[in-house]
Amino acid sequence: MPRIKGRADTLGKPIAIRLPPDEETYYRKQAAAHRMSLNAYLAKLLVEGAVAEKAAEFGELMDQKIAEFAALRPVSGGGLPDELMLSIITSEALLASVVSAQDVQLLYQAQDAAKTKFRKIKGAKP
């Protein structure tokens, strides 16, 4: 009969970190405020930090690609077609909002941020 997988098979690999006592107290309080174990809270912070870093890298890449595309395919008045520019900026703002907060309800805020950035790029007042 095959072995039934227990809890030990589903846990991640442990790592050890050292914190000064005041920081350890702070993170324990934060974990308790979020109704999480210290381990779960610190793991969540690490993942969120990694995701935010990747989102920032993605934003930088998008800005670079916009500049490259604009240089290759000028449109009357210069730059990208408005629909393409707004779509790219909306995608960038939405991704940043969703991955940082993992809350899809921020869609409207992301769209507003994209429209503001779009107007700034186009030279219009917000």
A tleap script that builds the chain and sets N, CA, C and O, in Angstrom:
source leaprc.protein.ff14SB
mol = sequence {
  NMET PRO ARG ILE LYS GLY ARG ALA ASP THR
  LEU GLY LYS PRO ILE ALA ILE ARG LEU PRO
  PRO ASP GLU GLU THR TYR TYR ARG LYS GLN
  ALA ALA ALA HIE ARG MET SER LEU ASN ALA
  TYR LEU ALA LYS LEU LEU VAL GLU GLY ALA
  VAL ALA GLU LYS ALA ALA GLU PHE GLY GLU
  LEU MET ASP GLN LYS ILE ALA GLU PHE ALA
  ALA LEU ARG PRO VAL SER GLY GLY GLY LEU
  PRO ASP GLU LEU MET LEU SER ILE ILE THR
  SER GLU ALA LEU LEU ALA SER VAL VAL SER
  ALA GLN ASP VAL GLN LEU LEU TYR GLN ALA
  GLN ASP ALA ALA LYS THR LYS PHE ARG LYS
  ILE LYS GLY ALA LYS CPRO
}
set mol.1.N position { 0.852 -1.177 0.000 }
set mol.1.CA position { 0.000 0.000 0.000 }
set mol.1.C position { 0.896 1.237 0.000 }
set mol.1.O position { 1.850 1.304 0.774 }
set mol.2.N position { 0.594 2.241 -0.878 }
set mol.2.CA position { 1.442 3.434 -0.931 }
set mol.2.C position { 1.315 4.254 0.351 }
set mol.2.O position { 0.285 4.260 1.026 }
set mol.3.N position { 2.405 4.938 0.649 }
set mol.3.CA position { 2.436 5.780 1.840 }
set mol.3.C position { 1.516 6.981 1.638 }
set mol.3.O position { 1.542 7.612 0.581 }
set mol.4.N position { 0.719 7.294 2.628 }
set mol.4.CA position { -0.158 8.466 2.582 }
set mol.4.C position { 0.690 9.687 2.913 }
set mol.4.O position { 1.384 9.726 3.929 }
set mol.5.N position { 0.620 10.655 2.058 }
set mol.5.CA position { 1.407 11.865 2.280 }
set mol.5.C position { 0.848 12.627 3.473 }
set mol.5.O position { -0.353 12.877 3.572 }
set mol.6.N position { 1.724 12.975 4.344 }
set mol.6.CA position { 1.325 13.727 5.528 }
set mol.6.C position { 1.739 15.175 5.417 }
set mol.6.O position { 2.167 15.632 4.357 }
set mol.7.N position { 1.612 15.876 6.488 }
set mol.7.CA position { 1.893 17.300 6.519 }
set mol.7.C position { 3.350 17.609 6.177 }
set mol.7.O position { 3.630 18.625 5.541 }
set mol.8.N position { 4.261 16.766 6.581 }
set mol.8.CA position { 5.683 17.004 6.328 }
set mol.8.C position { 5.983 17.084 4.832 }
set mol.8.O position { 6.922 17.769 4.427 }
set mol.9.N position { 5.197 16.393 4.012 }
set mol.9.CA position { 5.418 16.417 2.569 }
set mol.9.C position { 4.911 17.704 1.920 }
set mol.9.O position { 5.298 18.019 0.795 }
set mol.10.N position { 4.066 18.440 2.603 }
set mol.10.CA position { 3.494 19.650 2.011 }
set mol.10.C position { 4.161 20.928 2.497 }
set mol.10.O position { 3.917 22.003 1.949 }
set mol.11.N position { 4.992 20.821 3.511 }
set mol.11.CA position { 5.657 22.007 4.038 }
set mol.11.C position { 6.836 22.390 3.158 }
set mol.11.O position { 7.468 21.532 2.541 }
set mol.12.N position { 7.124 23.665 3.105 }
set mol.12.CA position { 8.282 24.129 2.352 }
set mol.12.C position { 9.556 23.868 3.144 }
set mol.12.O position { 9.518 23.417 4.289 }
set mol.13.N position { 10.657 24.157 2.521 }
set mol.13.CA position { 11.953 23.968 3.165 }
set mol.13.C position { 12.194 25.111 4.149 }
set mol.13.O position { 12.018 26.275 3.790 }
set mol.14.N position { 12.590 24.802 5.378 }
set mol.14.CA position { 12.803 25.862 6.363 }
set mol.14.C position { 14.102 26.631 6.103 }
set mol.14.O position { 15.090 26.069 5.629 }
set mol.15.N position { 14.076 27.909 6.419 }
set mol.15.CA position { 15.284 28.731 6.393 }
set mol.15.C position { 15.335 29.476 7.719 }
set mol.15.O position { 14.305 29.684 8.361 }
set mol.16.N position { 16.515 29.870 8.121 }
set mol.16.CA position { 16.670 30.597 9.388 }
set mol.16.C position { 17.148 32.006 9.081 }
set mol.16.O position { 18.013 32.214 8.230 }
set mol.17.N position { 16.577 32.959 9.779 }
set mol.17.CA position { 17.052 34.338 9.673 }
set mol.17.C position { 17.246 34.875 11.084 }
set mol.17.O position { 16.583 34.434 12.024 }
set mol.18.N position { 18.139 35.809 11.220 }
set mol.18.CA position { 18.386 36.438 12.519 }
set mol.18.C position { 17.891 37.879 12.454 }
set mol.18.O position { 18.178 38.615 11.510 }
set mol.19.N position { 17.145 38.257 13.478 }
set mol.19.CA position { 16.633 39.617 13.575 }
set mol.19.C position { 17.042 40.198 14.923 }
set mol.19.O position { 17.099 39.475 15.917 }
set mol.20.N position { 17.325 41.485 14.964 }
set mol.20.CA position { 17.537 42.131 16.265 }
set mol.20.C position { 16.240 42.018 17.078 }
set mol.20.O position { 15.157 41.955 16.497 }
set mol.21.N position { 16.335 41.994 18.389 }
set mol.21.CA position { 15.146 41.799 19.231 }
set mol.21.C position { 14.004 42.774 18.938 }
set mol.21.O position { 12.839 42.375 18.933 }
set mol.22.N position { 14.324 44.050 18.696 }
set mol.22.CA position { 13.260 45.019 18.433 }
set mol.22.C position { 12.543 44.723 17.116 }
set mol.22.O position { 11.329 44.907 17.022 }
set mol.23.N position { 13.275 44.271 16.105 }
set mol.23.CA position { 12.639 43.922 14.833 }
set mol.23.C position { 11.804 42.653 14.965 }
set mol.23.O position { 10.723 42.543 14.387 }
set mol.24.N position { 12.321 41.700 15.732 }
set mol.24.CA position { 11.565 40.467 15.946 }
set mol.24.C position { 10.238 40.785 16.646 }
set mol.24.O position { 9.195 40.241 16.282 }
set mol.25.N position { 10.281 41.650 17.632 }
set mol.25.CA position { 9.061 42.062 18.334 }
set mol.25.C position { 8.104 42.754 17.376 }
set mol.25.O position { 6.904 42.481 17.383 }
set mol.26.N position { 8.634 43.647 16.556 }
set mol.26.CA position { 7.806 44.351 15.581 }
set mol.26.C position { 7.096 43.376 14.644 }
set mol.26.O position { 5.882 43.460 14.456 }
set mol.27.N position { 7.862 42.446 14.053 }
set mol.27.CA position { 7.264 41.509 13.101 }
set mol.27.C position { 6.296 40.546 13.775 }
set mol.27.O position { 5.307 40.145 13.161 }
set mol.28.N position { 6.554 40.170 15.008 }
set mol.28.CA position { 5.586 39.329 15.727 }
set mol.28.C position { 4.264 40.084 15.918 }
set mol.28.O position { 3.186 39.516 15.747 }
set mol.29.N position { 4.362 41.357 16.271 }
set mol.29.CA position { 3.150 42.169 16.457 }
set mol.29.C position { 2.402 42.335 15.133 }
set mol.29.O position { 1.174 42.257 15.090 }
set mol.30.N position { 3.157 42.566 14.051 }
set mol.30.CA position { 2.525 42.697 12.737 }
set mol.30.C position { 1.838 41.396 12.332 }
set mol.30.O position { 0.721 41.409 11.816 }
set mol.31.N position { 2.510 40.286 12.567 }
set mol.31.CA position { 1.922 38.980 12.241 }
set mol.31.C position { 0.647 38.762 13.037 }
set mol.31.O position { -0.362 38.314 12.493 }
set mol.32.N position { 0.691 39.077 14.316 }
set mol.32.CA position { -0.497 38.904 15.158 }
set mol.32.C position { -1.628 39.811 14.686 }
set mol.32.O position { -2.789 39.403 14.676 }
set mol.33.N position { -1.297 41.036 14.296 }
set mol.33.CA position { -2.318 41.965 13.808 }
set mol.33.C position { -2.979 41.450 12.530 }
set mol.33.O position { -4.146 41.740 12.266 }
set mol.34.N position { -2.230 40.688 11.744 }
set mol.34.CA position { -2.775 40.111 10.509 }
set mol.34.C position { -3.319 38.698 10.734 }
set mol.34.O position { -3.704 38.007 9.791 }
set mol.35.N position { -3.340 38.290 11.996 }
set mol.35.CA position { -3.820 36.955 12.384 }
set mol.35.C position { -3.079 35.850 11.623 }
set mol.35.O position { -3.675 34.926 11.071 }
set mol.36.N position { -1.763 35.993 11.624 }
set mol.36.CA position { -0.912 35.027 10.939 }
set mol.36.C position { 0.216 34.621 11.886 }
set mol.36.O position { 0.546 35.334 12.834 }
set mol.37.N position { 0.792 33.463 11.602 }
set mol.37.CA position { 1.990 33.084 12.334 }
set mol.37.C position { 3.136 33.963 11.845 }
set mol.37.O position { 3.074 34.536 10.757 }
set mol.38.N position { 4.178 34.063 12.659 }
set mol.38.CA position { 5.339 34.842 12.250 }
set mol.38.C position { 5.920 34.281 10.958 }
set mol.38.O position { 6.288 35.035 10.058 }
set mol.39.N position { 6.001 32.960 10.871 }
set mol.39.CA position { 6.527 32.308 9.675 }
set mol.39.C position { 5.701 32.670 8.434 }
set mol.39.O position { 6.257 33.053 7.405 }
set mol.40.N position { 4.387 32.549 8.535 }
set mol.40.CA position { 3.515 32.843 7.395 }
set mol.40.C position { 3.607 34.324 7.006 }
set mol.40.O position { 3.621 34.659 5.822 }
set mol.41.N position { 3.671 35.202 8.006 }
set mol.41.CA position { 3.732 36.633 7.739 }
set mol.41.C position { 5.036 36.998 7.024 }
set mol.41.O position { 5.018 37.736 6.038 }
set mol.42.N position { 6.165 36.482 7.518 }
set mol.42.CA position { 7.444 36.784 6.883 }
set mol.42.C position { 7.516 36.201 5.468 }
set mol.42.O position { 8.058 36.836 4.563 }
set mol.43.N position { 6.976 35.005 5.278 }
set mol.43.CA position { 6.950 34.408 3.936 }
set mol.43.C position { 6.117 35.275 2.998 }
set mol.43.O position { 6.498 35.486 1.846 }
set mol.44.N position { 4.983 35.778 3.485 }
set mol.44.CA position { 4.120 36.652 2.683 }
set mol.44.C position { 4.862 37.931 2.295 }
set mol.44.O position { 4.781 38.374 1.149 }
set mol.45.N position { 5.582 38.523 3.244 }
set mol.45.CA position { 6.344 39.739 2.945 }
set mol.45.C position { 7.428 39.476 1.903 }
set mol.45.O position { 7.652 40.296 1.013 }
set mol.46.N position { 8.092 38.338 2.016 }
set mol.46.CA position { 9.132 38.001 1.036 }
set mol.46.C position { 8.546 37.843 -0.360 }
set mol.46.O position { 9.110 38.343 -1.333 }
set mol.47.N position { 7.426 37.153 -0.458 }
set mol.47.CA position { 6.793 36.941 -1.763 }
set mol.47.C position { 6.294 38.266 -2.332 }
set mol.47.O position { 6.495 38.548 -3.513 }
set mol.48.N position { 5.648 39.078 -1.504 }
set mol.48.CA position { 5.158 40.373 -1.982 }
set mol.48.C position { 6.304 41.255 -2.459 }
set mol.48.O position { 6.175 41.957 -3.462 }
set mol.49.N position { 7.420 41.221 -1.748 }
set mol.49.CA position { 8.581 42.009 -2.158 }
set mol.49.C position { 9.130 41.547 -3.499 }
set mol.49.O position { 9.495 42.366 -4.341 }
set mol.50.N position { 9.188 40.243 -3.694 }
set mol.50.CA position { 9.678 39.700 -4.964 }
set mol.50.C position { 8.740 40.059 -6.101 }
set mol.50.O position { 9.185 40.404 -7.196 }
set mol.51.N position { 7.444 39.979 -5.844 }
set mol.51.CA position { 6.460 40.301 -6.881 }
set mol.51.C position { 6.531 41.788 -7.227 }
set mol.51.O position { 6.482 42.158 -8.400 }
set mol.52.N position { 6.647 42.638 -6.208 }
set mol.52.CA position { 6.739 44.079 -6.458 }
set mol.52.C position { 7.998 44.406 -7.257 }
set mol.52.O position { 7.975 45.273 -8.130 }
set mol.53.N position { 9.092 43.716 -6.958 }
set mol.53.CA position { 10.336 43.930 -7.700 }
set mol.53.C position { 10.165 43.543 -9.162 }
set mol.53.O position { 10.620 44.260 -10.054 }
set mol.54.N position { 9.514 42.416 -9.411 }
set mol.54.CA position { 9.280 41.975 -10.791 }
set mol.54.C position { 8.341 42.939 -11.512 }
set mol.54.O position { 8.518 43.207 -12.700 }
set mol.55.N position { 7.345 43.460 -10.797 }
set mol.55.CA position { 6.422 44.422 -11.404 }
set mol.55.C position { 7.164 45.694 -11.798 }
set mol.55.O position { 6.898 46.268 -12.854 }
set mol.56.N position { 8.090 46.133 -10.956 }
set mol.56.CA position { 8.880 47.328 -11.282 }
set mol.56.C position { 9.754 47.070 -12.508 }
set mol.56.O position { 9.885 47.930 -13.380 }
set mol.57.N position { 10.350 45.875 -12.566 }
set mol.57.CA position { 11.155 45.519 -13.736 }
set mol.57.C position { 10.285 45.493 -14.992 }
set mol.57.O position { 10.707 45.946 -16.056 }
set mol.58.N position { 9.071 44.960 -14.861 }
set mol.58.CA position { 8.144 44.914 -15.988 }
set mol.58.C position { 7.795 46.327 -16.456 }
set mol.58.O position { 7.751 46.593 -17.657 }
set mol.59.N position { 7.551 47.222 -15.514 }
set mol.59.CA position { 7.233 48.604 -15.863 }
set mol.59.C position { 8.373 49.272 -16.616 }
set mol.59.O position { 8.149 49.985 -17.595 }
set mol.60.N position { 9.597 49.037 -16.154 }
set mol.60.CA position { 10.756 49.596 -16.838 }
set mol.60.C position { 10.885 49.023 -18.249 }
set mol.60.O position { 11.192 49.748 -19.196 }
set mol.61.N position { 10.651 47.726 -18.378 }
set mol.61.CA position { 10.714 47.089 -19.697 }
set mol.61.C position { 9.645 47.664 -20.627 }
set mol.61.O position { 9.908 47.911 -21.804 }
set mol.62.N position { 8.435 47.877 -20.093 }
set mol.62.CA position { 7.360 48.454 -20.904 }
set mol.62.C position { 7.735 49.849 -21.391 }
set mol.62.O position { 7.510 50.182 -22.555 }
set mol.63.N position { 8.303 50.663 -20.514 }
set mol.63.CA position { 8.720 52.009 -20.909 }
set mol.63.C position { 9.778 51.947 -22.007 }
set mol.63.O position { 9.745 52.731 -22.956 }
set mol.64.N position { 10.714 51.011 -21.870 }
set mol.64.CA position { 11.760 50.844 -22.879 }
set mol.64.C position { 11.161 50.421 -24.219 }
set mol.64.O position { 11.535 50.951 -25.265 }
set mol.65.N position { 10.234 49.469 -24.185 }
set mol.65.CA position { 9.630 48.976 -25.427 }
set mol.65.C position { 8.769 50.048 -26.090 }
set mol.65.O position { 8.726 50.139 -27.317 }
set mol.66.N position { 8.089 50.855 -25.290 }
set mol.66.CA position { 7.304 51.959 -25.844 }
set mol.66.C position { 8.229 52.908 -26.604 }
set mol.66.O position { 7.921 53.323 -27.721 }
set mol.67.N position { 9.362 53.248 -25.990 }
set mol.67.CA position { 10.310 54.155 -26.633 }
set mol.67.C position { 10.872 53.545 -27.914 }
set mol.67.O position { 11.006 54.230 -28.928 }
set mol.68.N position { 11.203 52.239 -27.863 }
set mol.68.CA position { 11.732 51.574 -29.058 }
set mol.68.C position { 10.690 51.541 -30.174 }
set mol.68.O position { 11.008 51.816 -31.331 }
set mol.69.N position { 9.455 51.207 -29.831 }
set mol.69.CA position { 8.398 51.124 -30.836 }
set mol.69.C position { 8.113 52.496 -31.434 }
set mol.69.O position { 7.919 52.631 -32.643 }
set mol.70.N position { 8.089 53.503 -30.581 }
set mol.70.CA position { 7.825 54.860 -31.061 }
set mol.70.C position { 8.912 55.313 -32.033 }
set mol.70.O position { 8.626 56.012 -33.005 }
set mol.71.N position { 10.150 54.917 -31.773 }
set mol.71.CA position { 11.248 55.302 -32.658 }
set mol.71.C position { 11.162 54.569 -34.002 }
set mol.71.O position { 11.551 55.117 -35.033 }
set mol.72.N position { 10.659 53.347 -33.990 }
set mol.72.CA position { 10.568 52.569 -35.223 }
set mol.72.C position { 9.350 52.914 -36.064 }
set mol.72.O position { 9.403 52.839 -37.291 }
set mol.73.N position { 8.266 53.288 -35.425 }
set mol.73.CA position { 7.001 53.478 -36.135 }
set mol.73.C position { 6.376 54.818 -35.763 }
set mol.73.O position { 5.397 54.862 -35.019 }
set mol.74.N position { 6.924 55.885 -36.266 }
set mol.74.CA position { 6.326 57.185 -35.942 }
set mol.74.C position { 4.941 57.338 -36.568 }
set mol.74.O position { 4.685 56.877 -37.680 }
set mol.75.N position { 4.073 57.988 -35.834 }
set mol.75.CA position { 2.709 58.265 -36.282 }
set mol.75.C position { 2.616 59.772 -36.451 }
set mol.75.O position { 3.394 60.517 -35.856 }
set mol.76.N position { 1.663 60.221 -37.261 }
set mol.76.CA position { 1.524 61.665 -37.422 }
set mol.76.C position { 1.408 62.310 -36.054 }
set mol.76.O position { 0.567 61.911 -35.248 }
set mol.77.N position { 2.236 63.293 -35.788 }
set mol.77.CA position { 2.279 63.922 -34.480 }
set mol.77.C position { 3.286 63.237 -33.571 }
set mol.77.O position { 3.544 63.725 -32.470 }
set mol.78.N position { 3.867 62.110 -34.006 }
set mol.78.CA position { 4.883 61.405 -33.230 }
set mol.78.C position { 4.296 60.457 -32.213 }
set mol.78.O position { 3.174 60.661 -31.748 }
set mol.79.N position { 5.029 59.433 -31.864 }
set mol.79.CA position { 4.632 58.502 -30.823 }
set mol.79.C position { 3.798 57.345 -31.335 }
set mol.79.O position { 3.704 57.111 -32.540 }
set mol.80.N position { 3.200 56.633 -30.411 }
set mol.80.CA position { 2.370 55.473 -30.719 }
set mol.80.C position { 0.926 55.893 -30.956 }
set mol.80.O position { 0.517 56.972 -30.528 }
set mol.81.N position { 0.150 55.048 -31.635 }
set mol.81.CA position { -1.291 55.327 -31.720 }
set mol.81.C position { -1.875 55.408 -30.306 }
set mol.81.O position { -1.481 54.646 -29.424 }
set mol.82.N position { -2.800 56.316 -30.101 }
set mol.82.CA position { -3.367 56.540 -28.770 }
set mol.82.C position { -3.930 55.270 -28.142 }
set mol.82.O position { -3.720 55.025 -26.954 }
set mol.83.N position { -4.646 54.453 -28.926 }
set mol.83.CA position { -5.265 53.248 -28.380 }
set mol.83.C position { -4.209 52.273 -27.873 }
set mol.83.O position { -4.385 51.647 -26.828 }
set mol.84.N position { -3.118 52.146 -28.610 }
set mol.84.CA position { -2.037 51.241 -28.201 }
set mol.84.C position { -1.354 51.765 -26.942 }
set mol.84.O position { -1.087 50.999 -26.016 }
set mol.85.N position { -1.077 53.039 -26.904 }
set mol.85.CA position { -0.427 53.643 -25.745 }
set mol.85.C position { -1.291 53.472 -24.496 }
set mol.85.O position { -0.786 53.089 -23.441 }
set mol.86.N position { -2.589 53.753 -24.609 }
set mol.86.CA position { -3.476 53.626 -23.452 }
set mol.86.C position { -3.575 52.172 -23.003 }
set mol.86.O position { -3.612 51.898 -21.804 }
set mol.87.N position { -3.618 51.247 -23.945 }
set mol.87.CA position { -3.678 49.837 -23.604 }
set mol.87.C position { -2.424 49.397 -22.859 }
set mol.87.O position { -2.515 48.678 -21.863 }
set mol.88.N position { -1.271 49.815 -23.326 }
set mol.88.CA position { -0.012 49.454 -22.677 }
set mol.88.C position { 0.060 50.039 -21.280 }
set mol.88.O position { 0.428 49.344 -20.333 }
set mol.89.N position { -0.282 51.289 -21.144 }
set mol.89.CA position { -0.196 51.947 -19.842 }
set mol.89.C position { -1.217 51.346 -18.868 }
set mol.89.O position { -0.915 51.174 -17.687 }
set mol.90.N position { -2.420 51.028 -19.355 }
set mol.90.CA position { -3.422 50.389 -18.508 }
set mol.90.C position { -2.917 49.035 -18.031 }
set mol.90.O position { -3.074 48.690 -16.860 }
set mol.91.N position { -2.320 48.277 -18.919 }
set mol.91.CA position { -1.780 46.968 -18.546 }
set mol.91.C position { -0.708 47.103 -17.478 }
set mol.91.O position { -0.679 46.343 -16.511 }
set mol.92.N position { 0.161 48.067 -17.662 }
set mol.92.CA position { 1.234 48.301 -16.700 }
set mol.92.C position { 0.664 48.689 -15.330 }
set mol.92.O position { 1.070 48.137 -14.307 }
set mol.93.N position { -0.267 49.629 -15.315 }
set mol.93.CA position { -0.838 50.084 -14.049 }
set mol.93.C position { -1.655 48.984 -13.377 }
set mol.93.O position { -1.599 48.825 -12.158 }
set mol.94.N position { -2.409 48.230 -14.165 }
set mol.94.CA position { -3.214 47.145 -13.615 }
set mol.94.C position { -2.328 46.065 -13.027 }
set mol.94.O position { -2.586 45.593 -11.920 }
set mol.95.N position { -1.302 45.669 -13.735 }
set mol.95.CA position { -0.397 44.651 -13.234 }
set mol.95.C position { 0.242 45.101 -11.927 }
set mol.95.O position { 0.290 44.337 -10.963 }
set mol.96.N position { 0.725 46.317 -11.890 }
set mol.96.CA position { 1.349 46.823 -10.669 }
set mol.96.C position { 0.375 46.819 -9.504 }
set mol.96.O position { 0.747 46.456 -8.389 }
set mol.97.N position { -0.866 47.219 -9.747 }
set mol.97.CA position { -1.870 47.252 -8.679 }
set mol.97.C position { -2.252 45.858 -8.205 }
set mol.97.O position { -2.321 45.604 -7.002 }
set mol.98.N position { -2.497 44.962 -9.142 }
set mol.98.CA position { -2.956 43.623 -8.782 }
set mol.98.C position { -1.873 42.846 -8.064 }
set mol.98.O position { -2.140 42.209 -7.044 }
set mol.99.N position { -0.660 42.888 -8.578 }
set mol.99.CA position { 0.381 42.086 -7.950 }
set mol.99.C position { 0.827 42.654 -6.623 }
set mol.99.O position { 1.247 41.895 -5.749 }
set mol.100.N position { 0.753 43.936 -6.441 }
set mol.100.CA position { 1.176 44.495 -5.162 }
set mol.100.C position { 0.127 44.303 -4.082 }
set mol.100.O position { 0.474 44.136 -2.913 }
set mol.101.N position { -1.109 44.322 -4.435 }
set mol.101.CA position { -2.166 44.184 -3.431 }
set mol.101.C position { -2.977 42.914 -3.608 }
set mol.101.O position { -3.739 42.540 -2.716 }
set mol.102.N position { -2.830 42.255 -4.727 }
set mol.102.CA position { -3.612 41.075 -5.080 }
set mol.102.C position { -5.098 41.326 -4.824 }
set mol.102.O position { -5.794 40.534 -4.188 }
set mol.103.N position { -5.545 42.457 -5.347 }
set mol.103.CA position { -6.940 42.862 -5.171 }
set mol.103.C position { -7.446 43.364 -6.521 }
set mol.103.O position { -7.114 44.471 -6.943 }
set mol.104.N position { -8.250 42.546 -7.193 }
set mol.104.CA position { -8.717 42.871 -8.534 }
set mol.104.C position { -9.602 44.122 -8.540 }
set mol.104.O position { -9.785 44.744 -9.586 }
set mol.105.N position { -10.138 44.485 -7.406 }
set mol.105.CA position { -10.999 45.670 -7.330 }
set mol.105.C position { -10.227 46.954 -7.622 }
set mol.105.O position { -10.829 48.014 -7.792 }
set mol.106.N position { -8.909 46.867 -7.681 }
set mol.106.CA position { -8.122 48.053 -7.990 }
set mol.106.C position { -8.079 48.344 -9.484 }
set mol.106.O position { -7.355 49.237 -9.924 }
set mol.107.N position { -8.848 47.599 -10.258 }
set mol.107.CA position { -8.890 47.806 -11.711 }
set mol.107.C position { -9.181 49.257 -12.058 }
set mol.107.O position { -8.488 49.849 -12.886 }
set mol.108.N position { -10.188 49.826 -11.439 }
set mol.108.CA position { -10.576 51.198 -11.773 }
set mol.108.C position { -9.494 52.193 -11.391 }
set mol.108.O position { -9.251 53.154 -12.121 }
set mol.109.N position { -8.842 51.976 -10.260 }
set mol.109.CA position { -7.746 52.851 -9.860 }
set mol.109.C position { -6.581 52.728 -10.845 }
set mol.109.O position { -5.940 53.723 -11.187 }
set mol.110.N position { -6.314 51.505 -11.296 }
set mol.110.CA position { -5.235 51.290 -12.264 }
set mol.110.C position { -5.553 52.002 -13.574 }
set mol.110.O position { -4.675 52.611 -14.185 }
set mol.111.N position { -6.808 51.924 -14.003 }
set mol.111.CA position { -7.193 52.604 -15.234 }
set mol.111.C position { -7.059 54.117 -15.092 }
set mol.111.O position { -6.591 54.788 -16.011 }
set mol.112.N position { -7.467 54.651 -13.951 }
set mol.112.CA position { -7.326 56.089 -13.714 }
set mol.112.C position { -5.856 56.503 -13.730 }
set mol.112.O position { -5.496 57.532 -14.303 }
set mol.113.N position { -5.010 55.687 -13.093 }
set mol.113.CA position { -3.581 55.985 -13.085 }
set mol.113.C position { -3.018 55.938 -14.507 }
set mol.113.O position { -2.179 56.759 -14.879 }
set mol.114.N position { -3.482 54.980 -15.285 }
set mol.114.CA position { -3.022 54.861 -16.672 }
set mol.114.C position { -3.450 56.076 -17.487 }
set mol.114.O position { -2.664 56.611 -18.268 }
set mol.115.N position { -4.689 56.509 -17.307 }
set mol.115.CA position { -5.175 57.675 -18.051 }
set mol.115.C position { -4.403 58.931 -17.673 }
set mol.115.O position { -4.121 59.771 -18.528 }
set mol.116.N position { -4.059 59.063 -16.385 }
set mol.116.CA position { -3.279 60.214 -15.936 }
set mol.116.C position { -1.889 60.190 -16.569 }
set mol.116.O position { -1.404 61.210 -17.058 }
set mol.117.N position { -1.254 59.019 -16.555 }
set mol.117.CA position { 0.071 58.889 -17.168 }
set mol.117.C position { -0.004 59.153 -18.668 }
set mol.117.O position { 0.881 59.792 -19.238 }
set mol.118.N position { -1.061 58.660 -19.301 }
set mol.118.CA position { -1.263 58.868 -20.738 }
set mol.118.C position { -1.368 60.353 -21.053 }
set mol.118.O position { -0.726 60.839 -21.985 }
set mol.119.N position { -2.172 61.074 -20.282 }
set mol.119.CA position { -2.314 62.514 -20.514 }
set mol.119.C position { -0.989 63.239 -20.306 }
set mol.119.O position { -0.680 64.198 -21.013 }
set mol.120.N position { -0.205 62.773 -19.325 }
set mol.120.CA position { 1.096 63.397 -19.063 }
set mol.120.C position { 2.027 63.172 -20.260 }
set mol.120.O position { 2.723 64.092 -20.690 }
set mol.121.N position { 2.038 61.970 -20.785 }
set mol.121.CA position { 2.866 61.667 -21.945 }
set mol.121.C position { 2.437 62.472 -23.156 }
set mol.121.O position { 3.276 62.949 -23.920 }
set mol.122.N position { 1.143 62.623 -23.330 }
set mol.122.CA position { 0.606 63.343 -24.492 }
set mol.122.C position { 0.705 64.857 -24.305 }
set mol.122.O position { 0.442 65.611 -25.242 }
set mol.123.N position { 1.081 65.312 -23.105 }
set mol.123.CA position { 1.247 66.731 -22.861 }
set mol.123.C position { -0.041 67.444 -22.483 }
set mol.123.O position { -0.092 68.674 -22.485 }
set mol.124.N position { -1.075 66.688 -22.162 }
set mol.124.CA position { -2.353 67.296 -21.759 }
set mol.124.C position { -2.389 67.469 -20.239 }
set mol.124.O position { -1.638 66.821 -19.510 }
set mol.125.N position { -3.254 68.332 -19.787 }
set mol.125.CA position { -3.418 68.524 -18.344 }
set mol.125.C position { -4.269 67.385 -17.782 }
set mol.125.O position { -5.193 66.916 -18.446 }
set mol.126.N position { -3.956 66.932 -16.540 }
set mol.126.CA position { -4.715 65.819 -15.937 }
set mol.126.C position { -6.127 66.125 -15.636 }
set mol.126.O position { -6.850 65.267 -15.131 }
savepdb mol mol.pdb
quit
